[in-house]
């Protein structure tokens, strides 16, 4: 798998972009030239210089520092959301598809109900019921998106459950749980990596979109979506304030999408 990834320029580019975003997130205090929350109204709208490489905003805060810490704010929500989403979707869909019968029919009914509503509409409805905190944002996205991922997982499990190796495992006395977690899930894991690597970019964009509706993180938080929304007020006087966070969101989403699409071609070349 690693050798195939390294021989695909798209996968290498996507992986490099992903690693850069993670590196900035982990080493934000090292890369940031200033405190992203430090106010200095006397230096508001300062032009780029050695101290403020991208200038300052209307409150005198370092724009570059806020962009760097914005990666940490966005991914600190997106990664736990993806992990929770992956666990719930994979376990529920795998068990329902493998057991089949009434359990699978119940899953189909529930999933059809959830899929009748756009995920973003469900998410903003749920987050509006709670305080605009990180936990409520994570919970709302998971509830809104789990069924879409679960339907994809279910399709792969249905293909696997009647494969010869599953029948052989049953004949050799393996328990059903062992077959599911030690054989079926590892066999569909490459497809799951594709599904969730591309899904992370959707989560990042969804988190950023919350700020447009006033449902994002606390006011003043260095987060790409919030910075983008605040820049709307200065669209004509300082249009670069819109460009900076927009490019960060685009860069992160493009990296995960490029890598996910390359993984899809590697894992299932006949479907590409």
URDA-V469095 format. One record per residue. RES is the residue in one letter. PHI is phi in whole degrees, 0 to 359 (none if undefined). Layout:
# URDA-V469095
<<RES,PHI> <RES,PHI>>
This chain:
# URDA-V469095
<<X,none> <X,297> <X,296> <X,294> <X,297> <X,290> <X,264> <X,244> <X,303> <X,297> <X,293> <X,295> <X,297> <X,299> <X,295> <X,297> <X,295> <X,298> <X,296> <X,295> <X,297> <X,295> <X,295> <X,297> <X,297> <X,287> <X,249> <X,306> <X,298> <X,282> <X,280> <X,290> <X,284> <X,217> <X,288> <X,293> <X,259> <X,287> <X,266> <X,207> <X,300> <X,297> <X,250> <X,295> <X,56> <X,291> <X,289> <X,301> <X,208> <X,296> <X,281> <X,236> <X,303> <X,246> <X,85> <X,233> <X,270> <X,293> <X,254> <X,79> <X,273> <X,293> <X,292> <X,298> <X,297> <X,290> <X,293> <X,294> <X,289> <X,296> <X,297> <X,294> <X,295> <X,290> <X,284> <X,293> <X,265> <X,294> <X,292> <X,299> <X,298> <X,296> <X,297> <X,295> <X,297> <X,294> <X,295> <X,296> <X,297> <X,292> <X,294> <X,297> <X,294> <X,294> <X,295> <X,294> <X,290> <X,287> <X,289> <X,70> <X,64> <X,297> <X,298> <X,290> <X,292> <X,298> <X,300> <X,298> <X,296> <X,297> <X,294> <X,296> <X,294> <X,296> <X,284> <X,287> <X,242> <X,300> <X,304> <X,293> <X,295> <X,296> <X,297> <X,290> <X,292> <X,288> <X,292> <X,289> <X,276> <X,242> <X,292> <X,282> <X,249> <X,300> <X,297> <X,290> <X,294> <X,300> <X,297> <X,294> <X,292> <X,298> <X,297> <X,285> <X,250> <X,299> <X,291> <X,293> <X,287> <X,296> <X,295> <X,291> <X,299> <X,302> <X,299> <X,292> <X,293> <X,299> <X,290> <X,273> <X,294> <X,254> <X,290> <X,303> <X,293> <X,290> <X,298> <X,297> <X,298> <X,297> <X,294> <X,275> <X,95> <X,293> <X,288> <X,297> <X,296> <X,295> <X,298> <X,294> <X,272> <X,256> <X,233> <X,292> <X,299> <X,301> <X,286> <X,263> <X,303> <X,303> <X,291> <X,292> <X,298> <X,296> <X,301> <X,275> <X,291> <X,286> <X,291> <X,297> <X,296> <X,296> <X,294> <X,300> <X,293> <X,294> <X,298> <X,295> <X,291> <X,302> <X,297> <X,295> <X,258> <X,73> <X,247> <X,277> <X,287> <X,302> <X,302> <X,95> <X,296> <X,283> <X,221> <X,303> <X,297> <X,295> <X,295> <X,295> <X,293> <X,298> <X,289> <X,300> <X,292> <X,246> <X,302> <X,270> <X,275> <X,222> <X,297> <X,296> <X,294> <X,280> <X,292> <X,301> <X,293> <X,297> <X,293> <X,296> <X,297> <X,298> <X,297> <X,296> <X,296> <X,295> <X,299> <X,293> <X,291> <X,299> <X,293> <X,295> <X,294> <X,293> <X,298> <X,298> <X,293> <X,288> <X,283> <X,221> <X,300> <X,287> <X,269> <X,286>>
